[in-house]
Amino acid sequence: MTDNNGGTLKAKHQRLILILIALVALIGAGLLAAWALRSQASYFYLPADIAAAPPAVGQAVRLGGMVQQGSLKTLKDGVTVTFIVTDKDSATVPVRFSGILPDLFVEGSGVVAEGKLGADGTFVADNLLAKHDENYVPRELKDMDQHKPDETLTGMEPVT
Amino acid sequence: MIAELGLAALWIAAALAVLQLIGGALAQRDPGGELAKLVRPAAIVQGLLAAFAFLMLLYLFAVTDLSVKLVATNSHSAKPMVFKLAGAWGNHEGSMLLWVTVMSMAGALIALVERRLPERTILATLAAQAFVGIGFYAFILLSSNPFERLPQPALEGNGLNPLLQDIGLAFHPPTLYFGYVGLSVAFSFAVGALLTRQVNPDFARVMRPWVLGAWIFLTLGITAGSYWAYYELGWGGWWFWDPVENASLMPWLAATALLHSVSVLAARDALRAWTIMLGVVAFSMSMLGTFLVRSGILTSVHAFAVDPERGTFILVLLALYIGGALLLFALRAGTVAEGERFSVTSREGALVFNNVMLSAILGIVLLGTLYPLLTEAFDVRVSVGPPYFNPVGAIFAIPMLMVMAIGPLMRWRNDRFDRIKLPVWIVFAIMAAVFLLVLVLGSYGWLPILGLAASIGLAVGSFLPLRGRNLLRVPTATWGMVIAHFGIAVALFGMASESAFSEEHLAAVDVGESTKVGPWTIVLDDVAPVAGPNWTAIEGRLSAQYDGGTAIELRPQSRNFWAPPQETTESELATRWNGQLYAVIGNQSGDGRWQLRLWWKPFVTFIWYGGVLVALGGLLALIGRLRTDLKRRFAKARSIERRSSGEAE
């Protein structure tokens, strides 16, 4: 029946050929996806990780940590801020961000910054994820929030 | 009392589901027996009882009965009525109850009206439906009881997450659930047909309205969810490739493939095993979506249950359903005889090609969504975003869109390329022209340019099947296809235009100062505090002029809700036919200036107009198919009548 394009073999084994084509396409998609995932996934870094083995300059990564007390500064243009992200090992990374800060972004609280490490060692963030509300915390921040009570205490009590 | 009534109704409904499963399974040997007669009534009463239980929950939320734990933790007496009601499904327990209610009502509908297939097949279908239902009943009754009482009534409720207090979102979850449940019905039919060896065009015609219905609801749900994310989150984006968004996209991709393959099965008796397989995959994707969203394995505004017990429960259900269905498919697929053949250059050939492309895109989205969970097992934390999904998805989407523009021009079974050479060259010439034009006019990314070219070509191509036909005599279902395909083109145009031509401006301005974005001039007139029923806000008053025209007032807000305490950014939009101005107000900087974030997004609204058009096309196709079915039913009834009256004479 498919005389105009394909031999008898094709007609006989049409089902098999269809399955093969579908499989080839799907496996192709799978391989392509696996390759792209390895190169395009953005890895999560803590400040200590960046100090130990920094990502390539310009590679999209996520940086998570606490915003250091007293480090938040607004630049002259009124929309660019800089602050320092730290972790419990007290490694620090300076961050620059242009935009409106998330609603619950405060010093001493957790933040995940999406962006790239600049050549000067400053992390340039395209987007900041802060704690959204008590039920919605970026998953990387979950562990950090357990340290929060201590931080609040040290902030309130005179440092000895 | 009301809560106990609801709980009792739910327990009886669960018991009836067990009866429906056992009855349906045992009656396979004796479809005319006593046991078989119980199955349909059981399904109908089960549907009514589940609906009753859900109505009781709605009532509890309407009167804010604070002795019920779910109401106390998710509602508040000061909330507007529509959000009190929406609160009933804006949480884990209530949404699970909504799911099981919609599902059992769908089962009741099948039991009530569906008589076109052999009784054995319907009984097997209802048994499969009950099997899926029992899992959900068990989940609700054993680990997430929505009617649980508090030992001491609470004084006041905790309120609903303010991000969810939005009219569009109040109807977003039910819409998606209707879609998921429609796919579960399609799955039950697939299992019923596979078990009783009835994979044929009749079965496809019975299954098709459910797939179409599910697909319409999924389309609307995704469109509404995307618009919500766009204006409510205040980030100016309309799709973030967030796992929760992907969880709704994957069932849609599978349903789209299923919709087309079930049409081939109904019209041409081809693609039998493939249709059954897609039925299993589509349902698996909606279960996986529920698991990802509801297990707390992902963190987002959608994930209510962080309780590991619940996550495990859903995972077990997921494994049981998907594993069982795949096992059944593996065992029985061999018994499905090969359908009608077709050549590569035919309508079927084009549909198969696009089915494979859709499946490939589905696989890519699935891998990208699960990859972070996978690497986490090895303690590597990654996130997968647009740099992965956009280009890799496009590799398969672009060929699919091209075939989509010309596929409907082909004839069934066997066609020659020569016959449709002219329209095909016209479509491709248009695509090439747009591509070159955009390439010359500006420097944009490859993907938006390809998207613009494909969208214009597809827009023209989608109307070509009407060429040379009497428009009054074109079947409703064909109009549905034309409009749905055109809707895809419109949405694609919006997406490509938004990513190519958007302009963003971020500024700190004093009151009275003006700033510019794209063709707009914006003046910050004033900033004032305002109050709503359960929030207070800082409101910016902007006047915006398009190209020196009359000024439009915009009032973006930064809102503070007090139950539960939370800040949200309320963006303001000025919509023109050719795009939207998007304004967000931020904090006051130290020197008294206010941060403004402004976007001019040309044709961004086409994304959602397109989504609505696609759903409208689906609706037309559904109406057309149902009308044909009804006509056929009447004709059959009349011929039986005539024959019996003829015998009497």
Interface residues (C-beta under 8 A of the other chain):
Chain A: M1 T2 N4 N5 G6 A11 Q14 R15 L18 I21 A22 A25 L26 G28 A29 G30 L32 A33 A34 A36 L37 Q40 A41 S42 Y43 F44 A60 R62 T74 D77 G78 V79 S98 G99 I100 L101 D103 L104 E114 N127 H132 D133 E134 N135 Y136 V137 P138 R139 E140 K142
Chain B: N161 L163 G234 W235 W274 L298 T299 S300 V301 F304 E338 R341 S343 V344 T345 V352 V356 M357 S359 A360 I361 G363 I364 L367 G368 Y371 P372 T375 V380 R381 V382 S383 V384 G385 P387 Y388 P391 V392 I395 F396 N414 R416 L506 A507 A508 S558 P564 Q566 E567 T568 T569 V584 G586 N587 S589 G590 D591 R593 Q595 R597
